[in-house]
């Protein structure tokens, strides 16, 4: 049987059981804590994995040789790598190129030795190939022993930072270049007005180096800034104002101790918070401009009150004084070989004017229109010029005086007995007054010419007035044709024929060149006939398109042809009871000539689209500048119409056959246009009248009328002078040459047909206009023909540019040649 348990054993047993329960509870608690720790460790590992995977940094694990073992997903994305497998176990160092590869190798070596390697490298993503810069850190991954077992390479994209650094560096470089190379002073002051920046321009201007000034107060270095007002401007800039100081004088502020004129701008300099921490100053050296203005002003004031003969002496004296030269003179060099001194300043007084030949003198080059400058050694350069030795001249400045046509008419010369540097401002100054002197010289020449011309005019005026009154009386008494002026035999014979035919009602044919006044003859016939109170209707047959000639002459009914929307009254109906003037009648088509002949014979016609015959009472005056008889022979003009028109022919002579009429015609037009334009013109210069008389006048009276009209419009005096651009230069030949040419032409034309003459004339006009047909400067305008008519005449006469031996250069025709 079992022995009973003592109380002590029972107590001990209960204690053990209690201890066992506590151990079980502790074990359960420890087991629970171990599970929670394992879960936390798992979550931490999972977070760590996600953190590495999602990082935008490129995280790589390398072996100790630099071979790639691992790359995170974020790194793959930024490098645009879809599959890292092909890159594993390959050298990470070889991914880099150039100097970056050496830097990567060094960084790996440093990490392998237990340090941390770092560099900035360039690597482009595989797909987009956009430029990328990376901040790369390579560090060791240590094992349990503490020795490096792996390498960790972390690359961060620093492209924007790198670009910002480059831009900042470039901006700083540009700013530095601007500051150092600026053609103006750049100064930076702190809040106590101590120098912080003093650029090279200011160093050259003041002769002070920036090392001597930086950190010093401006007024202590340059005490004269105070009285000049610059100190006040700086203080205002410290208060927040932008202050501009124009043309302030700073005494003895230059490197050589001279006074300096400065134009300054001062603005507050602020920090990043907008607080004023100093002043930025910009300084312009305007000393030379100010001195030039003062010099210019002194010369202007010195010469402003002088004119005429006093102008040139005043100018040379002030120029010599302003340029600090000993000698100055002005010349008139009209013939380009000889110079006449108009005024001479010889250091302390005026010298006697003199004349000299320009050869072997320093003035020769000036006559070519160039500024000529010799700094020194003048006598050695021109040993034959004895005047230079007499004056002991060593230096020379010559500036040409030119007229509006850019011809040299004189020059200004400045000489000195010491070297003379080439000063662009001084040259510009002399150029200004050379232009003023040229204008004065030109005025004096014109005044002298005017006085000479006035004496001629006064003599001619009385003669012309007497001739004009006499001839007008004679014309009025004999012919009473107010618009037709002339007393040559040729025009008198034509006017006699007009006086004979005007009272009749017969058809008249007027023949003559373009511009000789055929329309005036027609108007005179009409105005002195029985139909003068009825209309004179004019038709230019050559200006009407061929398809519209009959409609224009005879009219048409509504619907007569496409586009005939209403009835049109023709010219014959309009002229019923009056006179119809058919200019260029030779240009009418043959079918229209038939209907015209019917009107002449039967006094009736039918409008287009109408079967009704209209009766008309019209006097026909026809005109042509063509050889109608030749046109009849060639079948271009109906013979019966020609003989019907040629009952009473009148031939108007060209102006070249009426040269004795040119003075009276000229006087007639001058009086008319002077009255029309409200100008006071008392006569015509003798040389102008001679030029008009020599000219061949291919445009006849119309050309003369237009020449005089334009000359009157452009005239600025009481005596009419013909401008050089109003007549072709090649026609302004000496009278003997003109006569010779006319004789040659007459001899050559003695056996020429009218068609040959016409062909030569058209070719001449086409040559003058460079074969331009239409427009204000075209041949049609000169010939007073419709362009289509001219083309038709060219075709009939066999005129073709490719076969014509003419100058077809693209030069612009002379304005006068293109005006008629």
C-alpha angles and dihedrals in degrees: 000000000000119000115241119259115248122231092249093055090047091053091046091050093050089050091052092049090050090049090049092053091051090049090052091050091049091048091051090048092049091047090053092048091049090055092049091049091050090050092049091048091051092049091048091050090048092049090047090052092049091046092054093043096049098041114119087216114093104244117191134176116212133186119239090271091056097255116148114253102162141008125186123238093246090055091050090054096051091046089045093235114152097184122027095187096091089056099047117111090014122119111274088199091064090059088076127071137214117345090353090066091056089048091051091050091051092048092052091049091050093050092046088057091052099264133107120257123202139178143150111246138179120233129158122217111252098244111028093034089207116163110265133177120201133201102218125197119185117191134167125260104215127212129220090283091054094246119126110267100166138009127237115211116189119186122191124193106243097164096124091045091048092050092048090051091049092047091048091047091048092047091051090049092049091047090050091049091048092049093047098041100037117127089219136058119270117192132175120199128187123225090279090052092250116151114260097163130021112174126213093260090061090045091056093043097050101025090233122124119227090237088064093051111035111111094014126113112256096227091053092055097040108023091176090070088080100061091041091062096244093114090057091049091052092052091050089052089053086057091058103267129128103228126195120195114192122205101340119176116230108189118230092351098137127092091253093047098257126136115267129211109211135185108203140185121196124189133174117264113219134193126227091281092053094252117144108247101164147326133281114212131195117194128193120194104223096165096115093046091048092049091046091051091049090049092047091047093050092050092046092049091045093052102030095088096045127085138162116011093356095058100074096048091048091049097051092047094052093042093052091048094047094048092041091234127144101223135034132166140168123218140195108223102174097148094043090230104065131045128208115198112226097184133002129194113193105188104280105016144013117282130213114276114248143177130233143173113257097219116109093010130113088246094072094081091051090060088066088066097258132125107246123204130176113181096196144333092061096152092052091052094050107029093162092061100090093181091069091059091047091054093039086232116180104168137035141193119187126183122186124235110218134185128224091279089056092248117145109243099167143329146231116236126196117191133178138185091229133051115291119207119217105257113186091202092053091048091050089049093052090046090057093053092040087062090048091048091048090054091050092047091049090049092051091048091049091048091052092047090047092054090050092046093047090057089053092044094052089055095044094041094064091046094048093045091054092045092046094051092046095047094045090052091048094049093046092046096047104031111002091212100145098187096047115078127185144088103204117127092249096054093042090055090050091049091049088056090049091052089050098048101036098079092051125078095225127130112262130204116204117197127190147111124288112283097015093116107265091149090053089053090050091049091049091052091049096044092051096045134082091265096059092114091055125073126282104216116198126205125183100207093191093056095057118090111246095246093054101046097096093044090050094049103035103021127227141244126243109279094015089132140348109303095020095126096161141012115282125206112225128222093256091059091047091052095047107139091011139063130293115206111203107195118194090012090170089073094065115115116249093247090055091048089061092056092045090054089052091054091050093049104032102021090227140101141169121237115232112276093018132102092196118104118224122208118218135182104208133151111221121216111179128189134191139172090200133089098257092183089058090047089053091052091051093047095246094115129038114251094215091053091047093053090046092053095041096066094112109012121189120196116206110209118229118248093250088065090051101053091141088064095056097089091049093044092048091050090050093053094043090054092047097048095040088056091044095051096037096244130145107228117163102181151334124270115251094236090051092052090049091050091050091049093051096048116100095223101214087179092052120202093346091058092047091049092052093045091053092044093053092043091053091048091052095040116116100180142047092261118069114232123182114236118233091243098054097078129039108264093226090060093053092082126143114281093248091054092049091051090048092050091047091050091050091049092047090050092049092047096048092099098027123117120233089250091056091050090048091050092051091048094051091046089052092052092046090052091051091052095043087245093300105150106179132046136047092304097039129116093247090060091050093047091044090235134131108256091240090051091051091050089051092050091048090053093049093047093046094242111162127165095220092057098038116100095222136126107263097180114146094244115140112253119248110270092236092049090053096046100075 
